């Protein structure tokens, strides 16, 4: 019986953790309509953010348009300037042509990378 109760409690904790992750999605992701193409745990148009986090877990560099950057800087550029080829044929659109939101996108990238930890 104790094993069953522990199982139920553990399952509830997992469900709550999943719900908390969805609630904790940065406001910028909603405001800039990132959620139209991305979800935390499932692929929509682009990859899930959990898949992105898992892919880059432990990585220190990111190749963007043939040049190597520190991981966070490279991913911020990808979010800001768009691109294609990393996750299939559908391109990520340009989200910040002026570069005015780089600090906000850095926060978003840090959130995404933290998901698989």
Protein Blocks (a to p, Z undefined) as FASTA:
>chain_A
ZZmmmmmmmmmmmmmmmmmmmmmpcfklmmnommmmpcfkbcfkbccfklmmmmmgoiab
dceehiacdfklmmmmmmmnopehjnojbdcddfblnopmmmmmmmmmmmmmmmmZZ
